[in-house]
Amino acid sequence: MVDITAVRGSEPDVSRERGAAKRPVLRPFQAAIGLTLAIGVLVSWIAIHIGTVFLLDLSWTTAPLVPVIVAVQCWLTVGLFIVAHDAMHGSLVPGHRRVNAGIGAFILTIYAGFAWRKVRNAHMAHHDAPGTADDPDFFVDEPERFWPWYRTFFARYFGRRSILFVSTVVTVYILLLGAPIANVVLFYGMPSLLSSLQLFYFGTFRPHRHEESGFVDRHNARSNEFGYLASLATCFHFGYHHEHHDQPWVPWWGLPAEWRRNAQAAADRR
């Protein structure tokens, strides 16, 4: 693997990860792999989005397909955000800050009209002080309860800008492009809302909630012990959350290897 600090323009992407004690490294062909996977997620999402919102005829014949389509599109919507998340850390296209920012901003816009700088700054603040009062993603009042924390989390990010964006998209889809209301609700609204629940549960609440066992270090994060497929299905490996906080420059698809390495090291110490 290549030392990321030797790559021109890469330092600003990781400079705010003050908690990282290890030297950032690049994986071989990291940009090529990351962009290929990102394009796959994006193209799949767009194809299903257009096909179901505008072209699918809802009937008793197609009804059994609805929950399957919603589940797949929810998962792909989670994937969109994870790609944007890698862009925030500069791990999508290492050494190219503007490329990361451009891709991340585009994806956050189609995700829910989110503002790139606002979301990125909040996420960097989360890494600076995870699980503390200074963490914008943490719910100090009730750090062990899902719904109060989710309501606060949702309201913090889904503000007037997002409401205006989603309202505009829905209006254009229905009034100008003739999309059926049921299709818009089922295949645009439902996957978006469910993806926020999925991202929050597996990427914020489950890793950072307070439990009797506490946390192992200052990252105040824990990883799930899911296998590869379950980890991919739940949150694109973002459930390997301690590994992410410990090495935030590792792209989402590289987290399983880090988790296995840490698990093996822990087993060897026993």
Backbone hydrogen bonds, N-H to C=O, Kabsch-Sander energy under -0.5 kcal/mol:
donor,donor_aa,acceptor,acceptor_aa,energy
2,V,26,L,-1.3
4,I,24,P,-1.5
5,T,24,P,-0.6
6,A,3,D,-1.4
7,V,4,I,-1.8
8,R,6,A,-0.5
10,S,7,V,-1.9
13,D,10,S,-0.9
14,V,10,S,-0.7
14,V,11,E,-1.3
15,S,11,E,-1.1
17,E,14,V,-1.5
18,R,16,R,-2.1
20,A,17,E,-1.7
26,L,2,V,-4.0
30,Q,27,R,-1.8
33,I,29,F,-2.8
34,G,30,Q,-2.9
35,L,31,A,-2.8
36,T,32,A,-2.1
37,L,33,I,-2.5
38,A,34,G,-2.4
39,I,35,L,-2.7
40,G,36,T,-2.1
41,V,37,L,-2.4
42,L,38,A,-2.8
43,V,39,I,-3.0
44,S,40,G,-1.9
45,W,41,V,-2.5
46,I,42,L,-2.7
47,A,43,V,-2.6
48,I,44,S,-2.4
49,H,45,W,-2.6
50,I,46,I,-2.8
51,G,47,A,-2.5
52,T,48,I,-2.4
53,V,49,H,-2.3
54,F,50,I,-2.0
55,L,50,I,-0.8
55,L,51,G,-0.7
56,L,51,G,-1.2
58,L,56,L,-0.8
63,A,59,S,-1.6
65,L,62,T,-1.6
66,V,62,T,-0.7
66,V,63,A,-1.3
68,V,64,P,-0.5
69,I,65,L,-2.8
70,V,66,V,-2.8
71,A,67,P,-2.2
72,V,68,V,-2.5
73,Q,69,I,-2.9
74,C,70,V,-2.4
75,W,71,A,-2.2
76,L,72,V,-2.4
77,T,73,Q,-2.1
78,V,74,C,-2.1
79,G,75,W,-2.1
80,L,76,L,-2.0
81,F,77,T,-1.7
82,I,78,V,-2.2
83,V,79,G,-2.2
84,A,80,L,-2.2
85,H,81,F,-2.5
86,D,82,I,-2.2
87,A,83,V,-1.9
88,M,84,A,-1.8
89,H,85,H,-1.3
90,G,86,D,-0.6
90,G,87,A,-0.9
91,S,86,D,-2.0
92,L,86,D,-0.8
96,H,93,V,-1.7
100,N,96,H,-2.4
101,A,97,R,-2.6
102,G,98,R,-2.7
103,I,99,V,-2.6
104,G,100,N,-2.8
105,A,101,A,-2.6
106,F,102,G,-2.0
107,I,103,I,-2.4
108,L,104,G,-2.5
109,T,105,A,-1.8
110,I,106,F,-2.2
111,Y,107,I,-1.9
112,A,108,L,-1.9
113,G,109,T,-2.3
114,F,108,L,-2.0
116,W,114,F,-0.5
119,V,115,A,-2.4
120,R,116,W,-3.0
121,N,117,R,-2.8
122,A,118,K,-2.1
123,H,119,V,-2.3
124,M,120,R,-2.5
125,A,121,N,-2.1
126,H,122,A,-1.9
127,H,123,H,-1.9
128,D,124,M,-1.8
129,A,125,A,-1.5
132,T,129,A,-1.3
135,D,132,T,-1.7
138,F,135,D,-1.5
140,V,138,F,-0.7
145,R,142,E,-1.6
149,W,145,R,-1.0
150,Y,146,F,-2.8
151,R,147,W,-2.6
152,T,148,P,-1.8
153,F,149,W,-2.6
154,F,150,Y,-3.3
155,A,151,R,-2.3
156,R,152,T,-1.8
157,Y,153,F,-1.4
158,F,154,F,-3.1
159,G,157,Y,-1.6
163,I,159,G,-2.4
164,L,160,R,-2.7
165,F,161,R,-2.3
166,V,162,S,-2.9
167,S,163,I,-2.4
168,T,164,L,-2.2
169,V,165,F,-2.5
170,V,166,V,-2.7
171,T,167,S,-2.3
172,V,168,T,-2.6
173,Y,169,V,-2.8
174,I,170,V,-2.4
175,L,171,T,-2.6
176,L,171,T,-0.7
176,L,172,V,-1.2
177,L,172,V,-2.2
179,A,173,Y,-3.1
184,V,180,P,-2.1
185,V,181,I,-2.5
186,L,182,A,-2.7
187,F,183,N,-2.7
188,Y,184,V,-1.5
189,G,184,V,-2.3
190,M,185,V,-2.4
192,S,188,Y,-1.3
193,L,189,G,-2.5
194,L,190,M,-2.9
195,S,191,P,-2.1
196,S,192,S,-1.4
197,L,193,L,-1.5
198,Q,194,L,-2.5
199,L,195,S,-3.0
200,F,196,S,-2.2
201,Y,197,L,-2.7
202,F,198,Q,-2.3
203,G,199,L,-2.1
204,T,200,F,-1.7
205,F,200,F,-3.3
206,R,201,Y,-2.8
208,H,204,T,-2.0
209,R,205,F,-2.2
210,H,143,P,-1.9
214,G,211,E,-1.2
220,N,217,D,-1.7
222,R,207,P,-1.1
224,N,239,G,-1.8
231,S,227,G,-2.6
232,L,228,Y,-2.4
233,A,229,L,-2.6
234,T,230,A,-2.2
235,C,231,S,-1.9
236,F,232,L,-1.7
237,H,231,S,-2.0
238,F,235,C,-2.1
240,Y,237,H,-1.6
241,H,239,G,-2.4
244,H,240,Y,-1.3
245,H,241,H,-2.5
246,D,242,H,-2.5
247,Q,243,E,-2.2
250,V,247,Q,-2.1
254,G,251,P,-1.9
255,L,251,P,-0.6
255,L,252,W,-1.0
258,E,254,G,-1.3
259,W,255,L,-2.6
260,R,256,P,-2.6
261,R,257,A,-2.2
262,N,258,E,-2.4
263,A,259,W,-2.7
264,Q,260,R,-2.5
265,A,261,R,-2.1
266,A,262,N,-2.4
267,A,263,A,-2.1
268,D,264,Q,-2.2
269,R,265,A,-1.2
270,R,266,A,-0.7
270,R,267,A,-0.8
